[in-house]
Structures are given as C-alpha cells and as structure tokens.
Amino acid sequence: MYSILDVAKLAKVSKSTVSRVLSGDSYGVSDKTKAKVEQAAKELGYVKNSLASSLRTNKTKTILLIIPDITNNFWAEVARGAQDYLEKHGYSLILVNTDWNKDKYSKYLELALSKGVDGILINTSSSLTSLLNKIDLPIVLLGNAYLESHFPRVGSNTLEGFNEALEYLYSNGHKKIGVVASHTDTVGGLSHQNKLSVYHNFLDSHNIYFNKDYYFSVDYSMEGGKTLASIISKMKNPPTAILAGNDLIAVGMINECRKLNINIPNDLSIIGVDDIPISSIIYPPLTTIAKPKREVGEKAAEVIIKVIEKENVERNYKLPVNLVIRETVEKINGEMK
C-alpha cells in the first residue's frame, strides 16, 4: 500500500503539500501543483487513511447536521448546500432528522460527542439552549435568527418577508388577515412572539383591530394545512386571507379547500413561506416568501469551518428573502394578483 510520501515523490512536491491537497485544504497551492498531486494519487491508487489522520490531528473532518424534517424540501436544500460546501473543503457530513422531537435532539447531540465530530449545525428550539451550552464543540445555529444565544447563527430575514407579505395582502384590499404560528415552531416562543409583534405592528399601522381568532397554531405540515382549512370552513367570520407558516401548510390548505368547496383565491387568499418546488406546481400556483435555502446551508458550512479553525465570525447572518407573486392572492374587488 502506497503512502503519502510515495505520492509526494511521484508528484515531485513536498509531503506537506500532498497532505494539504488531499485533505481539501489547498489554499496557496497552484492549480498546476494540485493537479499533479491528484494525478499521482490516482496513478498509485492512494487511499487516505482517515482514521490515522484523525488520531494524529484529533479531528475527524466530519460535521453533524441536525434538522427537523428532511421530507420538507426546504431542509433538504439547506442540507445539500451545506454538504456541497463541506465536501469542497475536505469535510464529510452526517445528517440526522428529529421530527421536532426534543428527545431525538438530545439523542443526536449525545451522538455528536460519542462519534467525535468536529462541529454541529443545528436547527433547534430555545428549550435546548442549556444543553447546547454544555457541549464543548463548535456549534452554528440554523434558521434561529431570533434565538438569544452566544452561538453564531445563519438564517433568513423571515420577519422582513413576513411584513412584506402582510403589506401585499393589505394592498389587495385584505384587512381580515389570518397568520399561522406553530407549537412546533423551530425557535419556540421567541419566534412566535417576534411574528406576533410584526403582526401587531402591521395592524396598528393600518388601524386594524386585532382578532385573536385570526392567529392560528397548527403543525408545519400539509396535515396542519388540512386542519387549518377545516377550522376556517367552520368559522362564522373567517379571514379573507391567510399568511401560512410555511409552504407545506399552504399546500395542505389548497388541497383541502378544494374538497371543502372553498375557492382559492376567490374565497380565500393564501401566502406561503419558503418557495419549495411544489409551490409553483400546485394549482393555483402559490404566492410565497422565497428563502435562499442552499445559500443558508453553504453559509452555515462556511461559518462552522471558520469556528473550527478559530477564525472570527459574525454573530448573526440574515440572508435576504423576497416575495414571489403567483396566483393565490386576489383583490377584494375581484382583480387577481
């Protein structure tokens, strides 16, 4: 079996240069030299001994990504962005799914310690902050732009998009606007309060009375959307528009409203959040707040590597969002928007 020294001899470069190239840390190495090293390794059939490397450096070059719902395309895209970036920099990714279950969060955090990963990317709730504080590993929070913590975090400027969506509905004549929070909200009560604060400020700015019946709490899933459609169908004074917590809720609502003979958008306008692929395919196509999903994963991966290498990072990264206007919002006077 050939060693790293054999690769260095064949490529006519130093052992340290080979080590840097094959570990993915080739900063400062020319493309020509990098190509020579990779070609030499290929000719010799050299396979890196990751176990021996981790024993020498006390690093596994592995990151644990903990997300709540891999069936939601939003998180699948975030994971893909993180994986692509990490692979380019010589790291591997372990992905686990919690289903919003606190016990699973704890289980996987214990896994991180037992398996000796170098860092953790996690979307979590405020109830786990004390547990995270006990873990002596680099940690970057995903999507927790409003969670009070000393950990760096990478997310989207969701509240700005939330307000833009409310203003868009108002510009189309809607004043009876329902909004959705969730008991499985990714950052717990704090996020709930931030959304409620934006909602109250919007209502106050337009002199609209706050109707507590228009603030809903359902699971962030299509089943949650189905439940919400059923609730609205039984209301004596239903809202004319809904700002859903995510696209899955909105899609579930659209499907269930069809069964309940509630026309979207003539009877009820809907705006989602995330802009997952199904939002442009479902009929009618969903107006939604688009988040930069892969970019969130990429930025989070970049930040965790910097933290591991003890570089300075910002405390909070909020990536911009934008409102994608399709066909699920109708003007009160009948003109579609």
C-alpha positions as CSV (number, residue, x, y, z in Angstrom):
1,M,0.0,0.0,0.0
2,Y,1.4,3.4,-1.0
3,S,1.9,6.2,1.5
4,I,1.6,9.9,1.3
5,L,5.4,10.0,0.9
6,D,5.1,7.9,-2.3
7,V,2.6,10.4,-3.7
8,A,4.9,13.3,-2.9
9,K,7.9,11.6,-4.7
10,L,5.9,10.8,-7.8
11,A,4.4,14.3,-7.9
12,K,7.8,15.9,-7.1
13,V,6.4,18.0,-4.3
14,S,6.7,18.1,-0.5
15,K,4.9,15.7,1.8
16,S,3.1,18.7,3.4
17,T,1.8,19.9,0.0
18,V,0.4,16.5,-0.7
19,S,-1.2,16.4,2.7
20,R,-2.9,19.8,2.2
21,V,-4.2,18.9,-1.3
22,L,-5.6,15.6,-0.2
23,S,-7.2,17.0,2.9
24,G,-9.1,19.6,0.9
25,D,-7.1,22.5,2.4
26,S,-5.2,23.5,-0.7
27,Y,-5.2,27.3,-0.1
28,G,-2.0,28.8,-1.6
29,V,-1.3,25.7,-3.8
30,S,-1.4,26.4,-7.5
31,D,-3.9,24.6,-9.7
32,K,-1.0,23.0,-11.6
33,T,0.6,21.6,-8.4
34,K,-2.8,20.5,-7.2
35,A,-3.4,18.6,-10.5
36,K,0.0,16.9,-10.2
37,V,-0.8,15.7,-6.7
38,E,-4.2,14.4,-7.6
39,Q,-2.8,12.6,-10.7
40,A,-0.1,11.0,-8.7
41,A,-2.5,9.8,-6.1
42,K,-4.7,8.4,-8.8
43,E,-1.9,6.5,-10.5
44,L,-0.8,5.0,-7.3
45,G,-4.3,4.2,-6.1
46,Y,-3.6,6.0,-2.9
47,V,-6.4,5.9,-0.3
48,K,-6.2,8.3,2.6
49,N,-6.3,6.7,6.0
50,S,-8.9,8.9,7.7
51,L,-8.7,7.1,11.0
52,A,-4.9,7.5,11.3
53,S,-5.3,11.2,10.3
54,S,-7.9,11.8,12.9
55,L,-5.8,10.2,15.6
56,R,-2.8,12.5,14.7
57,T,-4.8,15.7,14.4
58,N,-7.6,15.0,16.9
59,K,-10.0,15.9,14.1
60,T,-12.4,13.8,12.1
61,K,-13.2,16.3,9.4
62,T,-16.9,15.5,10.0
63,I,-19.8,17.8,10.7
64,L,-23.2,16.7,12.2
65,L,-26.2,18.4,10.7
66,I,-29.4,18.2,12.8
67,I,-32.6,19.2,11.1
68,P,-36.3,18.8,12.0
69,D,-37.9,17.5,8.8
70,I,-36.0,16.0,5.8
71,T,-39.3,15.5,4.0
72,N,-39.7,19.3,3.8
73,N,-37.8,20.3,0.7
74,F,-36.6,23.5,2.5
75,W,-34.4,21.4,4.8
76,A,-33.3,19.1,2.0
77,E,-32.0,22.1,0.1
78,V,-30.3,23.5,3.2
79,A,-28.6,20.1,3.7
80,R,-27.5,20.0,0.1
81,G,-25.9,23.4,0.3
82,A,-24.0,22.5,3.4
83,Q,-22.8,19.2,2.0
84,D,-21.6,20.7,-1.2
85,Y,-19.6,23.3,0.6
86,L,-18.2,21.0,3.2
87,E,-17.1,18.4,0.5
88,K,-15.2,21.1,-1.3
89,H,-13.3,21.9,1.8
90,G,-12.4,18.3,2.8
91,Y,-15.2,17.7,5.3
92,S,-17.9,15.0,5.4
93,L,-21.5,15.5,6.6
94,I,-23.6,13.3,8.9
95,L,-27.3,14.2,8.5
96,V,-30.0,13.3,11.2
97,N,-33.7,14.1,11.3
98,T,-35.5,15.0,14.6
99,D,-39.2,15.2,13.6
100,W,-39.4,18.2,16.0
101,N,-38.9,15.7,18.9
102,K,-36.9,17.0,21.9
103,D,-35.7,13.5,22.9
104,K,-34.3,13.0,19.4
105,Y,-32.4,16.3,19.7
106,S,-30.8,15.2,22.9
107,K,-30.0,11.7,21.5
108,Y,-28.2,13.2,18.4
109,L,-26.3,15.7,20.5
110,E,-25.0,12.8,22.6
111,L,-24.1,11.1,19.3
112,A,-22.1,14.1,18.3
113,L,-19.9,13.7,21.4
114,S,-19.6,9.9,21.2
115,K,-18.7,9.9,17.5
116,G,-16.2,12.7,17.8
117,V,-17.5,15.1,15.1
118,D,-15.7,18.4,14.7
119,G,-18.8,20.6,14.8
120,I,-22.6,20.8,14.8
121,L,-25.0,22.6,12.5
122,I,-28.4,22.5,14.2
123,N,-31.9,23.9,13.9
124,T,-33.2,23.8,17.4
125,S,-35.6,25.2,19.9
126,S,-35.0,27.6,22.8
127,S,-35.6,24.8,25.3
128,L,-32.4,23.1,24.3
129,T,-30.1,26.2,24.7
130,S,-28.9,25.0,28.2
131,L,-28.0,21.6,26.7
132,L,-26.1,23.1,23.8
133,N,-24.1,25.3,26.3
134,K,-22.8,22.1,27.9
135,I,-21.3,20.7,24.6
136,D,-17.7,21.6,24.1
137,L,-17.8,21.6,20.3
138,P,-18.2,24.4,17.7
139,I,-21.9,24.9,17.0
140,V,-23.7,27.0,14.4
141,L,-27.5,27.5,14.7
142,L,-29.6,27.2,11.5
143,G,-32.6,29.4,10.9
144,N,-32.6,30.7,14.5
145,A,-32.2,34.4,13.7
146,Y,-34.3,35.3,16.8
147,L,-33.0,32.9,19.4
148,E,-31.0,34.5,22.2
149,S,-27.7,32.7,22.2
150,H,-24.0,33.2,22.0
151,F,-23.7,30.7,19.2
152,P,-23.3,32.1,15.7
153,R,-26.4,31.6,13.6
154,V,-27.3,31.6,9.9
155,G,-30.9,32.1,8.7
156,S,-33.2,34.2,6.6
157,N,-34.7,37.6,7.2
158,T,-38.1,36.0,7.6
159,L,-39.7,38.7,9.7
160,E,-39.0,41.2,6.9
161,G,-40.6,38.9,4.4
162,F,-43.5,38.3,6.8
163,N,-44.2,42.1,6.9
164,E,-43.8,42.4,3.2
165,A,-46.4,39.7,2.7
166,L,-48.8,41.4,5.1
167,E,-48.5,44.7,3.2
168,Y,-49.0,42.9,-0.1
169,L,-52.3,41.5,1.2
170,Y,-53.4,44.9,2.5
171,S,-52.6,46.5,-0.9
172,N,-55.0,44.0,-2.4
173,G,-57.8,45.1,0.0
174,H,-57.4,42.5,2.7
175,K,-57.9,43.5,6.3
176,K,-59.2,40.3,7.8
177,I,-55.8,38.5,7.6
178,G,-55.0,35.3,9.5
179,V,-51.5,34.3,10.4
180,V,-50.1,31.0,11.4
181,A,-47.7,30.1,14.2
182,S,-47.0,26.6,15.4
183,H,-46.3,24.6,18.6
184,T,-43.5,23.0,16.6
185,D,-42.1,26.4,15.7
186,T,-38.3,25.9,15.2
187,V,-37.3,28.5,17.7
188,G,-40.1,28.1,20.2
189,G,-41.9,31.0,21.9
190,L,-39.4,33.7,21.0
191,S,-40.0,33.3,17.3
192,H,-43.7,33.1,18.0
193,Q,-43.5,36.4,19.8
194,N,-41.5,38.0,17.0
195,K,-44.1,37.1,14.4
196,L,-46.9,38.2,16.7
197,S,-45.0,41.6,17.2
198,V,-44.7,42.1,13.4
199,Y,-48.4,41.2,13.0
200,H,-49.5,43.7,15.8
201,N,-47.3,46.4,14.3
202,F,-48.8,45.9,10.9
203,L,-52.4,46.0,12.3
204,D,-51.6,49.1,14.3
205,S,-50.1,50.9,11.3
206,H,-53.3,50.4,9.4
207,N,-55.7,50.9,12.3
208,I,-57.0,47.3,12.1
209,Y,-58.4,45.6,15.1
210,F,-56.6,42.5,16.4
211,N,-58.9,39.5,16.2
212,K,-57.3,36.7,18.2
213,D,-59.4,34.2,16.2
214,Y,-57.2,35.0,13.2
215,Y,-54.0,33.8,14.9
216,F,-53.7,30.1,14.3
217,S,-51.5,27.3,15.6
218,V,-51.0,24.1,13.6
219,D,-48.3,21.7,12.7
220,Y,-45.9,22.9,10.0
221,S,-47.0,20.2,7.6
222,M,-49.6,19.5,4.9
223,E,-51.7,17.8,7.5
224,G,-51.5,21.1,9.5
225,G,-52.8,22.9,6.5
226,K,-55.6,20.4,6.1
227,T,-56.5,21.1,9.8
228,L,-56.4,24.8,9.2
229,A,-58.7,24.7,6.2
230,S,-61.2,22.7,8.2
231,I,-61.1,25.3,11.0
232,I,-61.6,28.2,8.7
233,S,-64.5,26.4,6.9
234,K,-66.4,26.4,10.2
235,M,-65.8,30.0,11.2
236,K,-68.8,32.4,11.1
237,N,-66.5,35.3,10.3
238,P,-63.4,33.8,8.5
239,P,-60.4,35.7,7.3
240,T,-60.2,36.7,3.7
241,A,-56.5,35.8,3.6
242,I,-54.0,33.6,5.3
243,L,-50.2,34.0,5.8
244,A,-49.2,30.5,6.4
245,G,-46.2,29.4,8.4
246,N,-44.6,27.6,5.5
247,D,-45.4,26.2,2.1
248,L,-46.4,22.8,3.3
249,I,-49.3,24.4,5.4
250,A,-50.3,26.4,2.4
251,V,-50.3,23.4,0.0
252,G,-52.3,21.3,2.5
253,M,-54.8,24.2,2.7
254,I,-55.2,24.5,-1.0
255,N,-55.8,20.7,-1.4
256,E,-58.3,20.6,1.5
257,C,-60.1,23.8,0.5
258,R,-60.8,22.2,-2.9
259,K,-62.6,19.3,-1.1
260,L,-64.5,21.8,1.1
261,N,-65.6,23.9,-2.0
262,I,-63.6,26.9,-0.8
263,N,-62.2,28.5,-3.9
264,I,-58.6,29.7,-3.8
265,P,-58.1,32.7,-4.3
266,N,-61.7,33.9,-4.8
267,D,-62.9,32.8,-1.4
268,L,-59.6,32.8,0.5
269,S,-56.2,34.2,-0.4
270,I,-53.1,32.3,0.7
271,I,-49.4,33.2,1.0
272,G,-46.8,30.6,1.9
273,V,-43.2,30.7,3.2
274,D,-40.1,29.0,1.7
275,D,-40.8,28.6,-2.0
276,I,-40.3,24.9,-2.2
277,P,-40.7,23.3,-5.6
278,I,-44.3,22.2,-5.1
279,S,-45.4,25.8,-4.6
280,S,-45.0,26.6,-8.3
281,I,-46.6,23.3,-9.4
282,I,-49.7,23.1,-7.4
283,Y,-52.9,24.7,-8.8
284,P,-53.3,27.6,-8.3
285,P,-49.5,28.3,-8.1
286,L,-48.7,29.6,-4.6
287,T,-47.6,33.1,-3.8
288,T,-44.9,32.7,-1.2
289,I,-41.9,34.2,0.6
290,A,-38.8,32.7,-1.0
291,K,-35.9,31.9,1.2
292,P,-32.3,31.3,-0.1
293,K,-32.3,27.6,1.0
294,R,-29.0,26.3,-0.4
295,E,-27.3,29.6,0.4
296,V,-28.2,29.2,4.0
297,G,-26.6,25.7,4.1
298,E,-23.5,27.0,2.3
299,K,-23.1,29.9,4.6
300,A,-23.6,27.8,7.7
301,A,-20.9,25.3,6.5
302,E,-18.5,28.2,5.8
303,V,-19.1,29.6,9.3
304,I,-18.7,26.3,11.1
305,I,-15.3,25.7,9.4
306,K,-14.2,29.2,10.4
307,V,-15.3,28.5,14.0
308,I,-13.4,25.2,14.0
309,E,-10.3,27.0,12.7
310,K,-10.8,29.6,15.4
311,E,-11.4,32.5,12.9
312,N,-13.6,35.4,13.8
313,V,-17.2,35.2,12.6
314,E,-20.3,37.4,12.9
315,R,-22.9,36.5,15.5
316,N,-25.9,36.6,13.2
317,Y,-26.2,36.1,9.4
318,K,-29.6,37.0,8.0
319,L,-29.9,36.2,4.3
320,P,-32.4,38.3,2.3
321,V,-35.8,36.9,1.2
322,N,-38.2,38.0,-1.5
323,L,-42.0,37.8,-2.2
324,V,-42.7,35.6,-5.2
325,I,-46.1,36.6,-6.6
326,R,-48.1,33.9,-8.3
327,E,-51.9,33.2,-8.3
328,T,-53.2,32.7,-4.7
329,V,-53.9,36.3,-3.8
330,E,-57.0,38.0,-5.1
331,K,-58.0,41.7,-4.8
332,I,-61.2,42.1,-2.7
333,N,-62.7,43.8,-5.8
334,G,-62.1,40.7,-7.8
335,E,-58.9,41.6,-9.7
336,M,-56.4,38.8,-9.3
337,K,-52.8,39.5,-8.2
